[in-house]
Amino acid sequence: DIVPLNLAHSTTAEIQLGGYVIPAGTDILANFTAILNDPKHFPEPEKFRPERHLDERGDFVQNEALIPFSIGRRVCLGEALARVELFIFFTGILQNFDIRLPDGVTDPSMDGTHGFIWMANPYLLHCVARQ
Ligand code: HEM
């Protein structure tokens, strides 16, 4: 959940959606936070549980509600680059460090600050360089 209300869009023509009539020229913000934290699609969304996205073989499970980059014609143009960057940064960190929660901490913090983006609040991790 990185861009909580997506980018602003507006209707170019009157449309009907979910029983509502939305006039042309209406500003539209999609509530991605609600979608990406919907317990119907992500049980106990407030819990840090990355394995929710993997099957028993460790392969990624597609989920139609997992849309941090949006969907449709205006989907993030940088999605492929962002995915590769995240993969390289994250695997680089995991290859070089064992990461644990600090002593006395049982759950990773999911606290963040809402703005144009959802930003994680500062948190502590115990990182030990791998030999
Ligand atoms: C984790 C990283 C990123 C996330 C979660 C993200 C998410 C998004 C979202 C939600 C949108 C709005 C889509 C819409 O209007 O429906 C967007 C648009 C866009 N993003 Fe990203 N983005 C990321 C990284 C990047 C990067 C690295 C680039 C470029 C190098 C990029 C370039 C763009 C551009 C150009 C648009 C506008 C596309 C358009 O309106 O046609 N994004 N992004």
Backbone and ligand atoms as CSV (ligand in chain L), in Angstrom:
chain,resi,resn,atom,element,x,y,z
A,1,ASP,N,N,0.860,-1.183,0.000
A,1,ASP,CA,C,0.000,0.000,0.000
A,1,ASP,C,C,0.896,1.233,0.000
A,2,ILE,N,N,1.348,1.635,-1.155
A,2,ILE,CA,C,2.341,2.712,-1.238
A,2,ILE,C,C,1.717,4.028,-1.692
A,3,VAL,N,N,0.721,3.930,-2.579
A,3,VAL,CA,C,0.040,5.151,-3.050
A,3,VAL,C,C,-1.432,5.026,-2.619
A,4,PRO,N,N,-1.760,5.453,-1.376
A,4,PRO,CA,C,-3.041,5.100,-0.751
A,4,PRO,C,C,-4.291,5.491,-1.542
A,5,LEU,N,N,-4.260,6.659,-2.201
A,5,LEU,CA,C,-5.462,7.094,-2.924
A,5,LEU,C,C,-5.219,7.162,-4.429
A,6,ASN,N,N,-4.216,6.407,-4.886
A,6,ASN,CA,C,-3.868,6.392,-6.308
A,6,ASN,C,C,-3.597,7.825,-6.777
A,7,LEU,N,N,-3.427,8.027,-8.068
A,7,LEU,CA,C,-3.351,9.380,-8.607
A,7,LEU,C,C,-4.774,9.825,-8.926
A,8,ALA,N,N,-5.002,11.132,-8.923
A,8,ALA,CA,C,-6.351,11.637,-9.197
A,8,ALA,C,C,-6.703,11.440,-10.667
A,9,HIS,N,N,-7.919,11.010,-10.896
A,9,HIS,CA,C,-8.446,10.873,-12.257
A,9,HIS,C,C,-9.775,11.607,-12.311
A,10,SER,N,N,-10.336,11.761,-13.504
A,10,SER,CA,C,-11.697,12.298,-13.561
A,10,SER,C,C,-12.441,11.663,-14.723
A,11,THR,N,N,-13.739,11.605,-14.574
A,11,THR,CA,C,-14.567,10.983,-15.623
A,11,THR,C,C,-14.679,11.934,-16.816
A,12,THR,N,N,-14.641,11.364,-18.010
A,12,THR,CA,C,-14.807,12.183,-19.219
A,12,THR,C,C,-16.254,12.109,-19.708
A,13,ALA,N,N,-17.000,11.143,-19.176
A,13,ALA,CA,C,-18.407,10.999,-19.560
A,13,ALA,C,C,-19.180,10.494,-18.340
A,14,GLU,N,N,-20.488,10.681,-18.359
A,14,GLU,CA,C,-21.303,10.150,-17.243
A,14,GLU,C,C,-21.213,8.626,-17.246
A,15,ILE,N,N,-21.042,8.045,-16.060
A,15,ILE,CA,C,-21.039,6.581,-15.976
A,15,ILE,C,C,-21.891,6.130,-14.791
A,16,GLN,N,N,-22.299,4.862,-14.824
A,16,GLN,CA,C,-23.001,4.251,-13.695
A,16,GLN,C,C,-22.089,3.224,-13.079
A,17,LEU,N,N,-21.958,3.281,-11.760
A,17,LEU,CA,C,-21.062,2.340,-11.081
A,17,LEU,C,C,-21.669,1.987,-9.730
A,18,GLY,N,N,-21.878,0.685,-9.505
A,18,GLY,CA,C,-22.402,0.226,-8.222
A,18,GLY,C,C,-23.701,0.911,-7.838
A,19,GLY,N,N,-24.554,1.199,-8.829
A,19,GLY,CA,C,-25.844,1.816,-8.550
A,19,GLY,C,C,-25.787,3.338,-8.443
A,20,TYR,N,N,-24.632,3.923,-8.601
A,20,TYR,CA,C,-24.499,5.382,-8.548
A,20,TYR,C,C,-24.272,5.936,-9.952
A,21,VAL,N,N,-24.809,7.146,-10.171
A,21,VAL,CA,C,-24.534,7.844,-11.423
A,21,VAL,C,C,-23.428,8.856,-11.132
A,22,ILE,N,N,-22.332,8.735,-11.870
A,22,ILE,CA,C,-21.212,9.669,-11.672
A,22,ILE,C,C,-21.156,10.585,-12.892
A,23,PRO,N,N,-21.415,11.897,-12.678
A,23,PRO,CA,C,-21.441,12.808,-13.821
A,23,PRO,C,C,-20.071,12.962,-14.490
A,24,ALA,N,N,-20.070,13.413,-15.729
A,24,ALA,CA,C,-18.815,13.720,-16.418
A,24,ALA,C,C,-18.077,14.803,-15.641
A,25,GLY,N,N,-16.764,14.746,-15.635
A,25,GLY,CA,C,-15.964,15.791,-14.994
A,25,GLY,C,C,-15.840,15.632,-13.487
A,26,THR,N,N,-16.203,14.447,-12.963
A,26,THR,CA,C,-16.085,14.217,-11.514
A,26,THR,C,C,-14.673,13.737,-11.171
A,27,ASP,N,N,-14.060,14.332,-10.147
A,27,ASP,CA,C,-12.746,13.845,-9.709
A,27,ASP,C,C,-12.906,12.489,-9.033
A,28,ILE,N,N,-12.008,11.578,-9.331
A,28,ILE,CA,C,-12.093,10.215,-8.791
A,28,ILE,C,C,-10.776,9.851,-8.111
A,29,LEU,N,N,-10.883,9.441,-6.847
A,29,LEU,CA,C,-9.718,8.893,-6.154
A,29,LEU,C,C,-10.052,7.453,-5.791
A,30,ALA,N,N,-9.213,6.514,-6.175
A,30,ALA,CA,C,-9.457,5.105,-5.830
A,30,ALA,C,C,-8.821,4.823,-4.472
A,31,ASN,N,N,-9.596,4.229,-3.570
A,31,ASN,CA,C,-9.097,3.983,-2.215
A,31,ASN,C,C,-8.296,2.675,-2.176
A,32,PHE,N,N,-7.027,2.764,-2.566
A,32,PHE,CA,C,-6.186,1.565,-2.606
A,32,PHE,C,C,-5.947,0.994,-1.208
A,33,THR,N,N,-5.895,1.865,-0.199
A,33,THR,CA,C,-5.698,1.355,1.161
A,33,THR,C,C,-6.810,0.380,1.523
A,34,ALA,N,N,-8.060,0.725,1.162
A,34,ALA,CA,C,-9.188,-0.164,1.474
A,34,ALA,C,C,-9.050,-1.481,0.706
A,35,ILE,N,N,-8.634,-1.390,-0.548
A,35,ILE,CA,C,-8.508,-2.608,-1.371
A,35,ILE,C,C,-7.374,-3.488,-0.841
A,36,LEU,N,N,-6.225,-2.856,-0.576
A,36,LEU,CA,C,-5.028,-3.633,-0.208
A,36,LEU,C,C,-5.063,-4.104,1.246
A,37,ASN,N,N,-6.058,-3.614,2.013
A,37,ASN,CA,C,-6.224,-4.076,3.392
A,37,ASN,C,C,-7.567,-4.755,3.582
A,38,ASP,N,N,-8.164,-5.217,2.492
A,38,ASP,CA,C,-9.475,-5.859,2.571
A,38,ASP,C,C,-9.307,-7.298,3.083
A,39,PRO,N,N,-9.847,-7.595,4.290
A,39,PRO,CA,C,-9.651,-8.931,4.860
A,39,PRO,C,C,-10.240,-10.043,3.990
A,40,LYS,N,N,-11.170,-9.683,3.097
A,40,LYS,CA,C,-11.718,-10.691,2.170
A,40,LYS,C,C,-10.604,-11.255,1.287
A,41,HIS,N,N,-9.701,-10.401,0.904
A,41,HIS,CA,C,-8.608,-10.817,0.012
A,41,HIS,C,C,-7.305,-11.070,0.760
A,42,PHE,N,N,-7.133,-10.369,1.893
A,42,PHE,CA,C,-5.888,-10.487,2.660
A,42,PHE,C,C,-6.249,-10.655,4.133
A,43,PRO,N,N,-6.520,-11.906,4.572
A,43,PRO,CA,C,-6.923,-12.112,5.971
A,43,PRO,C,C,-5.911,-11.486,6.939
A,44,GLU,N,N,-6.443,-10.872,7.988
A,44,GLU,CA,C,-5.619,-10.182,8.985
A,44,GLU,C,C,-4.577,-9.287,8.299
A,45,PRO,N,N,-5.078,-8.315,7.522
A,45,PRO,CA,C,-4.151,-7.493,6.722
A,45,PRO,C,C,-3.166,-6.688,7.552
A,46,GLU,N,N,-3.512,-6.453,8.829
A,46,GLU,CA,C,-2.629,-5.637,9.678
A,46,GLU,C,C,-1.395,-6.416,10.111
A,47,LYS,N,N,-1.379,-7.721,9.826
A,47,LYS,CA,C,-0.230,-8.532,10.256
A,47,LYS,C,C,0.818,-8.627,9.153
A,48,PHE,N,N,2.088,-8.512,9.527
A,48,PHE,CA,C,3.191,-8.678,8.584
A,48,PHE,C,C,3.340,-10.172,8.304
A,49,ARG,N,N,2.873,-10.589,7.140
A,49,ARG,CA,C,2.890,-12.021,6.849
A,49,ARG,C,C,3.183,-12.210,5.351
A,50,PRO,N,N,4.422,-11.972,4.945
A,50,PRO,CA,C,4.728,-12.027,3.514
A,50,PRO,C,C,4.406,-13.369,2.882
A,51,GLU,N,N,4.412,-14.438,3.685
A,51,GLU,CA,C,4.130,-15.762,3.123
A,51,GLU,C,C,2.690,-15.886,2.624
A,52,ARG,N,N,1.843,-14.887,2.936
A,52,ARG,CA,C,0.471,-14.913,2.424
A,52,ARG,C,C,0.475,-14.873,0.888
A,53,HIS,N,N,1.575,-14.388,0.313
A,53,HIS,CA,C,1.651,-14.249,-1.138
A,53,HIS,C,C,2.310,-15.450,-1.808
A,54,LEU,N,N,2.589,-16.502,-1.037
A,54,LEU,CA,C,3.279,-17.673,-1.602
A,54,LEU,C,C,2.433,-18.921,-1.447
A,55,ASP,N,N,2.584,-19.864,-2.410
A,55,ASP,CA,C,1.916,-21.157,-2.234
A,55,ASP,C,C,2.863,-22.107,-1.500
A,56,GLU,N,N,2.434,-23.372,-1.362
A,56,GLU,CA,C,3.240,-24.303,-0.552
A,56,GLU,C,C,4.614,-24.584,-1.172
A,57,ARG,N,N,4.749,-24.300,-2.490
A,57,ARG,CA,C,6.071,-24.503,-3.124
A,57,ARG,C,C,6.919,-23.236,-3.078
A,58,GLY,N,N,6.359,-22.172,-2.515
A,58,GLY,CA,C,7.113,-20.921,-2.434
A,58,GLY,C,C,6.951,-20.052,-3.663
A,59,ASP,N,N,6.030,-20.441,-4.575
A,59,ASP,CA,C,5.792,-19.623,-5.768
A,59,ASP,C,C,4.795,-18.516,-5.460
A,60,PHE,N,N,4.948,-17.403,-6.151
A,60,PHE,CA,C,4.062,-16.254,-5.944
A,60,PHE,C,C,2.626,-16.607,-6.348
A,61,VAL,N,N,1.669,-16.206,-5.526
A,61,VAL,CA,C,0.256,-16.454,-5.822
A,61,VAL,C,C,-0.370,-15.159,-6.346
A,62,GLN,N,N,-0.898,-15.220,-7.557
A,62,GLN,CA,C,-1.570,-14.037,-8.109
A,62,GLN,C,C,-2.815,-13.755,-7.284
A,63,ASN,N,N,-3.102,-12.472,-7.066
A,63,ASN,CA,C,-4.290,-12.084,-6.322
A,63,ASN,C,C,-4.853,-10.845,-7.015
A,64,GLU,N,N,-6.090,-10.944,-7.509
A,64,GLU,CA,C,-6.629,-9.850,-8.321
A,64,GLU,C,C,-6.735,-8.540,-7.542
A,65,ALA,N,N,-6.702,-8.641,-6.208
A,65,ALA,CA,C,-6.810,-7.420,-5.398
A,65,ALA,C,C,-5.449,-6.786,-5.112
A,66,LEU,N,N,-4.383,-7.442,-5.513
A,66,LEU,CA,C,-3.041,-6.919,-5.236
A,66,LEU,C,C,-2.661,-5.930,-6.349
A,67,ILE,N,N,-3.056,-4.662,-6.162
A,67,ILE,CA,C,-2.889,-3.684,-7.241
A,67,ILE,C,C,-2.153,-2.417,-6.768
A,68,PRO,N,N,-0.970,-2.576,-6.135
A,68,PRO,CA,C,-0.257,-1.374,-5.662
A,68,PRO,C,C,0.158,-0.445,-6.800
A,69,PHE,N,N,0.255,-0.992,-8.022
A,69,PHE,CA,C,0.665,-0.168,-9.166
A,69,PHE,C,C,-0.548,0.283,-9.980
A,70,SER,N,N,-1.745,0.080,-9.438
A,70,SER,CA,C,-2.984,0.399,-10.126
A,70,SER,C,C,-3.254,-0.607,-11.250
A,71,ILE,N,N,-4.330,-0.371,-11.985
A,71,ILE,CA,C,-4.702,-1.252,-13.098
A,71,ILE,C,C,-5.250,-0.382,-14.228
A,72,GLY,N,N,-5.404,-0.981,-15.367
A,72,GLY,CA,C,-6.021,-0.265,-16.492
A,72,GLY,C,C,-5.014,0.526,-17.306
A,73,ARG,N,N,-5.550,1.426,-18.115
A,73,ARG,CA,C,-4.716,2.153,-19.080
A,73,ARG,C,C,-3.640,3.004,-18.425
A,74,ARG,N,N,-3.915,3.532,-17.228
A,74,ARG,CA,C,-2.942,4.421,-16.601
A,74,ARG,C,C,-2.125,3.722,-15.536
A,75,VAL,N,N,-2.053,2.396,-15.617
A,75,VAL,CA,C,-1.241,1.638,-14.660
A,75,VAL,C,C,0.170,2.214,-14.641
A,76,CYS,N,N,0.837,2.115,-13.490
A,76,CYS,CA,C,2.180,2.698,-13.314
A,76,CYS,C,C,3.100,2.325,-14.473
A,77,LEU,N,N,3.670,3.352,-15.082
A,77,LEU,CA,C,4.570,3.138,-16.218
A,77,LEU,C,C,5.888,2.528,-15.754
A,78,GLY,N,N,6.218,2.723,-14.475
A,78,GLY,CA,C,7.506,2.239,-13.972
A,78,GLY,C,C,7.404,0.918,-13.235
A,79,GLU,N,N,6.263,0.215,-13.360
A,79,GLU,CA,C,6.071,-1.014,-12.557
A,79,GLU,C,C,7.204,-2.018,-12.765
A,80,ALA,N,N,7.548,-2.287,-14.011
A,80,ALA,CA,C,8.575,-3.310,-14.272
A,80,ALA,C,C,9.906,-2.881,-13.649
A,81,LEU,N,N,10.260,-1.596,-13.804
A,81,LEU,CA,C,11.515,-1.100,-13.244
A,81,LEU,C,C,11.475,-1.173,-11.720
A,82,ALA,N,N,10.342,-0.744,-11.134
A,82,ALA,CA,C,10.220,-0.749,-9.672
A,82,ALA,C,C,10.339,-2.176,-9.131
A,83,ARG,N,N,9.710,-3.137,-9.815
A,83,ARG,CA,C,9.785,-4.531,-9.349
A,83,ARG,C,C,11.221,-5.047,-9.392
A,84,VAL,N,N,11.937,-4.735,-10.481
A,84,VAL,CA,C,13.324,-5.193,-10.598
A,84,VAL,C,C,14.198,-4.517,-9.542
A,85,GLU,N,N,13.987,-3.196,-9.335
A,85,GLU,CA,C,14.770,-2.482,-8.313
A,85,GLU,C,C,14.536,-3.087,-6.935
A,86,LEU,N,N,13.248,-3.306,-6.611
A,86,LEU,CA,C,12.930,-3.867,-5.295
A,86,LEU,C,C,13.567,-5.245,-5.138
A,87,PHE,N,N,13.516,-6.046,-6.206
A,87,PHE,CA,C,14.107,-7.389,-6.154
A,87,PHE,C,C,15.610,-7.295,-5.899
A,88,ILE,N,N,16.287,-6.422,-6.639
A,88,ILE,CA,C,17.748,-6.308,-6.507
A,88,ILE,C,C,18.119,-5.781,-5.112
A,89,PHE,N,N,17.444,-4.710,-4.658
A,89,PHE,CA,C,17.768,-4.157,-3.335
A,89,PHE,C,C,17.521,-5.202,-2.247
A,90,PHE,N,N,16.343,-5.844,-2.331
A,90,PHE,CA,C,15.931,-6.741,-1.252
A,90,PHE,C,C,16.799,-8.003,-1.219
A,91,THR,N,N,17.051,-8.595,-2.397
A,91,THR,CA,C,17.899,-9.800,-2.405
A,91,THR,C,C,19.316,-9.425,-1.984
A,92,GLY,N,N,19.789,-8.217,-2.379
A,92,GLY,CA,C,21.120,-7.774,-1.971
A,92,GLY,C,C,21.223,-7.695,-0.456
A,93,ILE,N,N,20.179,-7.158,0.175
A,93,ILE,CA,C,20.170,-7.056,1.643
A,93,ILE,C,C,20.135,-8.454,2.267
A,94,LEU,N,N,19.249,-9.320,1.725
A,94,LEU,CA,C,19.112,-10.655,2.327
A,94,LEU,C,C,20.351,-11.520,2.119
A,95,GLN,N,N,21.055,-11.302,0.985
A,95,GLN,CA,C,22.272,-12.093,0.754
A,95,GLN,C,C,23.383,-11.667,1.710
A,96,ASN,N,N,23.334,-10.455,2.197
A,96,ASN,CA,C,24.440,-9.939,3.005
A,96,ASN,C,C,24.154,-9.852,4.494
A,97,PHE,N,N,22.890,-9.940,4.871
A,97,PHE,CA,C,22.552,-9.795,6.296
A,97,PHE,C,C,21.527,-10.834,6.732
A,98,ASP,N,N,21.691,-11.307,7.958
A,98,ASP,CA,C,20.599,-12.010,8.638
A,98,ASP,C,C,19.797,-10.935,9.336
A,99,ILE,N,N,18.494,-10.939,9.142
A,99,ILE,CA,C,17.675,-9.880,9.722
A,99,ILE,C,C,16.743,-10.473,10.775
A,100,ARG,N,N,16.795,-9.897,11.960
A,100,ARG,CA,C,15.920,-10.363,13.043
A,100,ARG,C,C,15.270,-9.169,13.702
A,101,LEU,N,N,14.203,-9.471,14.449
A,101,LEU,CA,C,13.611,-8.412,15.269
A,101,LEU,C,C,14.537,-8.164,16.451
A,102,PRO,N,N,14.582,-6.923,16.925
A,102,PRO,CA,C,15.427,-6.643,18.097
A,102,PRO,C,C,14.911,-7.413,19.311
A,103,ASP,N,N,15.793,-7.630,20.284
A,103,ASP,CA,C,15.396,-8.333,21.508
A,103,ASP,C,C,14.157,-7.677,22.104
A,104,GLY,N,N,13.206,-8.500,22.533
A,104,GLY,CA,C,12.013,-7.983,23.207
A,104,GLY,C,C,10.898,-7.574,22.260
A,105,VAL,N,N,11.171,-7.562,20.948
A,105,VAL,CA,C,10.121,-7.198,19.985
A,105,VAL,C,C,9.582,-8.487,19.368
A,106,THR,N,N,8.249,-8.664,19.416
A,106,THR,CA,C,7.695,-9.924,18.906
A,106,THR,C,C,7.070,-9.775,17.512
A,107,ASP,N,N,6.558,-8.577,17.204
A,107,ASP,CA,C,5.926,-8.382,15.899
A,107,ASP,C,C,6.583,-7.218,15.170
A,108,PRO,N,N,6.805,-7.371,13.851
A,108,PRO,CA,C,7.334,-6.226,13.107
A,108,PRO,C,C,6.336,-5.079,13.131
A,109,SER,N,N,6.830,-3.851,13.197
A,109,SER,CA,C,5.930,-2.696,13.207
A,109,SER,C,C,5.292,-2.513,11.843
A,110,MET,N,N,3.993,-2.288,11.820
A,110,MET,CA,C,3.292,-1.975,10.575
A,110,MET,C,C,2.858,-0.514,10.592
A,111,ASP,N,N,3.410,0.283,11.527
A,111,ASP,CA,C,3.020,1.686,11.641
A,111,ASP,C,C,3.557,2.488,10.464
A,112,GLY,N,N,2.760,3.430,10.031
A,112,GLY,CA,C,3.200,4.288,8.949
A,112,GLY,C,C,2.483,5.620,9.004
A,113,THR,N,N,2.834,6.497,8.079
A,113,THR,CA,C,2.213,7.811,8.007
A,113,THR,C,C,1.575,7.973,6.632
A,114,HIS,N,N,0.292,8.343,6.651
A,114,HIS,CA,C,-0.446,8.529,5.400
A,114,HIS,C,C,-0.163,9.895,4.804
A,115,GLY,N,N,0.118,9.936,3.562
A,115,GLY,CA,C,0.240,11.200,2.831
A,115,GLY,C,C,-0.037,10.860,1.389
A,116,PHE,N,N,0.613,11.541,0.476
A,116,PHE,CA,C,0.486,11.134,-0.923
A,116,PHE,C,C,0.950,9.690,-1.062
A,117,ILE,N,N,2.013,9.359,-0.288
A,117,ILE,CA,C,2.393,7.942,-0.189
A,117,ILE,C,C,2.252,7.489,1.259
A,118,TRP,N,N,2.161,6.187,1.445
A,118,TRP,CA,C,2.143,5.576,2.774
A,118,TRP,C,C,3.581,5.235,3.106
A,119,MET,N,N,4.084,5.887,4.166
A,119,MET,CA,C,5.498,5.749,4.475
A,119,MET,C,C,5.671,5.057,5.814
A,120,ALA,N,N,6.516,4.036,5.842
A,120,ALA,CA,C,6.763,3.336,7.101
A,120,ALA,C,C,7.389,4.296,8.107
A,121,ASN,N,N,6.944,4.238,9.350
A,121,ASN,CA,C,7.590,5.021,10.403
A,121,ASN,C,C,8.936,4.373,10.744
A,122,PRO,N,N,9.863,5.145,11.304
A,122,PRO,CA,C,11.156,4.552,11.674
A,122,PRO,C,C,10.959,3.331,12.577
A,123,TYR,N,N,11.771,2.308,12.358
A,123,TYR,CA,C,11.660,1.078,13.148
A,123,TYR,C,C,13.060,0.485,13.319
A,124,LEU,N,N,13.182,-0.409,14.271
A,124,LEU,CA,C,14.485,-1.018,14.542
A,124,LEU,C,C,14.524,-2.440,14.001
A,125,LEU,N,N,15.643,-2.820,13.414
A,125,LEU,CA,C,15.878,-4.197,13.000
A,125,LEU,C,C,17.263,-4.589,13.485
A,126,HIS,N,N,17.435,-5.867,13.694
A,126,HIS,CA,C,18.746,-6.363,14.093
A,126,HIS,C,C,19.360,-7.024,12.861
A,127,CYS,N,N,20.354,-6.385,12.257
A,127,CYS,CA,C,20.974,-6.901,11.024
A,127,CYS,C,C,22.388,-7.376,11.335
A,128,VAL,N,N,22.642,-8.651,11.051
A,128,VAL,CA,C,23.972,-9.215,11.311
A,128,VAL,C,C,24.591,-9.598,9.967
A,129,ALA,N,N,25.795,-9.067,9.700
A,129,ALA,CA,C,26.447,-9.358,8.416
A,129,ALA,C,C,26.700,-10.857,8.295
A,130,ARG,N,N,26.362,-11.411,7.127
A,130,ARG,CA,C,26.642,-12.834,6.900
A,130,ARG,C,C,28.128,-13.008,6.603
A,131,GLN,N,N,28.677,-14.145,7.022
A,131,GLN,CA,C,30.132,-14.371,6.806
A,131,GLN,C,C,30.374,-14.768,5.363
L,1,HEM,C1,C,7.075,0.657,-5.656
L,1,HEM,C2,C,7.166,1.644,-6.550
L,1,HEM,C3,C,6.008,2.261,-7.278
L,1,HEM,C4,C,4.656,2.199,-7.010
L,1,HEM,C5,C,3.928,1.452,-5.880
L,1,HEM,C6,C,4.001,2.987,-8.032
L,1,HEM,C7,C,2.632,3.187,-8.110
L,1,HEM,C8,C,2.017,3.978,-9.058
L,1,HEM,C9,C,0.608,4.249,-9.088
L,1,HEM,C10,C,-0.432,3.718,-8.090
L,1,HEM,C11,C,0.383,5.040,-10.155
L,1,HEM,C12,C,-0.984,5.630,-10.578
L,1,HEM,C13,C,-1.659,4.780,-11.636
L,1,HEM,C14,C,-3.013,5.336,-12.005
L,1,HEM,O1,O,-3.115,6.541,-12.257
L,1,HEM,O2,O,-4.015,4.574,-12.006
L,1,HEM,C15,C,1.641,5.281,-10.816
L,1,HEM,C16,C,1.804,6.023,-11.966
L,1,HEM,C17,C,2.993,6.236,-12.599
L,1,HEM,N1,N,4.206,5.753,-12.199
L,1,HEM,FE1,FE,4.582,4.587,-10.579
L,1,HEM,N2,N,4.946,3.495,-8.894
L,1,HEM,C18,C,6.183,3.060,-8.478
L,1,HEM,C19,C,7.402,3.323,-9.087
L,1,HEM,C20,C,7.555,4.006,-10.280
L,1,HEM,C21,C,8.825,4.179,-10.957
L,1,HEM,C22,C,10.177,3.600,-10.488
L,1,HEM,C23,C,8.569,4.924,-12.066
L,1,HEM,C24,C,9.468,5.415,-13.162
L,1,HEM,C25,C,10.754,5.146,-13.248
L,1,HEM,C26,C,7.143,5.201,-12.089
L,1,HEM,C27,C,6.505,5.934,-13.059
L,1,HEM,C28,C,5.151,6.190,-13.095
L,1,HEM,C29,C,4.510,6.992,-14.138
L,1,HEM,C30,C,5.184,7.681,-15.324
L,1,HEM,C31,C,3.142,7.015,-13.825
L,1,HEM,C32,C,2.025,7.712,-14.586
L,1,HEM,C33,C,1.415,6.738,-15.601
L,1,HEM,C34,C,0.259,7.371,-16.379
L,1,HEM,O3,O,-0.438,8.227,-15.848
L,1,HEM,O4,O,0.028,6.964,-17.539
L,1,HEM,N3,N,6.555,4.626,-10.991
L,1,HEM,N4,N,2.624,4.627,-10.129
